[in-house]
Amino acid sequence: MKLPKVTAAIVALSLSGMAAAQGWTPGAEIVGQSVQVETNGVVNTVSFNADGTASIATPSGRQIPANWTATGGKLCLSSGGASECFPYTQAFQAGQPVTATSSCGATSRWLASGVNQPAAPTQRAAGERG
């Protein structure tokens, strides 16, 4: 099922061409962040929440509730009973636009203005000797 026009305009995404991050957890870089999505000249903003919910802000200021997942090499957004998934094999990079075609055939340009940095590896404390 195709997403409503405004939602479909937001959801078209492919993350090919982005730098891969070692130890990357899909979606971790966009939790708490917003991504601008331009489709057919219309720019919407998708905000990704840690609980799997999202909010799509339209140019008119309307907020559309949505849900998102990032598993199995795909980023999926759903709203109003419709869902679209997109190839998602590499992390978003701040300021680097990504152009992709959705499963419904809509081509969009995604731009993250900011992303979360991967967590630094933790070192285990050395055991006591003696």
C-alpha positions in Angstrom: 0.0 0.0 0.0 1.3 3.4 -0.9 1.8 6.0 1.9 -0.2 9.2 1.6 1.5 11.7 -0.7 3.0 13.8 2.1 4.3 10.7 3.9 5.6 9.1 0.8 7.5 12.3 0.1 9.2 11.9 3.4 10.0 8.2 3.3 12.0 7.8 0.2 15.5 6.9 1.3 18.6 5.0 0.3 21.8 5.1 2.3 24.2 4.0 -0.4 27.1 6.2 -0.8 27.5 7.0 2.9 30.5 6.1 4.9 30.2 3.0 7.0 30.8 3.1 10.7 32.5 0.2 12.4 30.2 -1.4 14.9 27.3 0.6 13.7 23.9 -0.1 15.2 21.3 0.8 12.5 19.3 3.8 13.5 21.6 4.8 16.4 22.9 7.9 14.6 19.4 9.3 14.0 17.7 8.7 17.3 16.8 12.1 18.7 17.7 13.7 15.4 15.8 15.2 12.5 16.3 14.5 8.8 15.0 16.8 6.0 13.4 14.9 3.2 12.7 16.6 -0.2 10.4 14.9 -2.7 9.0 16.6 -5.8 10.2 20.0 -4.4 8.4 19.5 -1.0 10.6 19.4 2.1 9.4 17.6 5.2 11.3 17.0 8.4 11.2 13.5 10.0 12.2 13.4 13.7 13.2 9.9 15.0 12.5 9.0 18.6 14.2 6.2 20.6 11.0 4.4 21.3 10.4 3.7 17.5 8.0 6.6 17.0 8.6 9.4 14.6 7.0 12.7 13.8 6.8 14.1 10.2 6.6 17.9 10.0 5.1 19.3 6.8 5.9 22.7 5.3 2.5 23.9 6.6 3.4 22.9 10.2 1.2 19.8 10.3 2.7 17.0 12.5 2.0 13.5 11.2 2.6 10.7 13.7 4.6 7.7 12.4 6.7 4.7 13.5 10.1 3.6 12.3 12.4 0.6 12.4 15.9 -0.1 11.2 16.5 -3.8 10.8 17.5 -6.3 8.2 19.3 -3.7 6.0 16.1 -1.6 5.7 14.8 1.6 7.3 11.0 1.5 7.4 8.5 4.2 8.2 4.8 3.6 8.6 1.9 6.1 9.1 -1.8 5.7 8.8 -1.6 2.0 8.1 0.8 2.4 5.2 4.5 1.5 5.3 7.6 1.9 3.1 11.0 0.4 3.5 14.3 1.6 2.0 17.8 0.1 1.7 19.8 1.0 4.9 23.2 -0.5 5.1 25.3 2.5 6.2 24.9 5.3 8.7 23.7 8.8 7.9 26.5 11.4 7.9 25.7 15.0 8.9 25.5 17.4 6.0 25.8 14.6 3.3 22.7 14.3 1.2 21.5 10.9 0.1 19.2 10.4 -2.9 17.1 7.2 -3.0 14.1 5.6 -4.5 11.5 4.1 -2.3 9.7 0.8 -2.7 6.8 2.8 -4.1 9.0 4.5 -6.8 9.3 7.9 -5.2 12.8 9.5 -5.4 13.8 11.7 -2.5 16.8 13.6 -1.2 17.5 13.0 2.6 19.7 15.4 4.6 20.7 14.9 8.2 21.9 18.1 9.8 23.2 16.3 12.8 23.8 12.7 13.8 24.8 10.9 17.0 28.4 9.8 17.2 29.1 6.1 17.8 29.7 5.3 21.4 33.4 4.9 22.3 34.5 1.4 23.0 34.6 0.7 26.7 37.7 -0.8 28.2 37.5 -3.3 30.9 39.2 -2.5 34.2 42.3 -4.5 34.8 41.9 -7.2 37.5 43.7 -7.0 40.8 46.9 -8.9 41.2 48.1 -10.4 44.4 
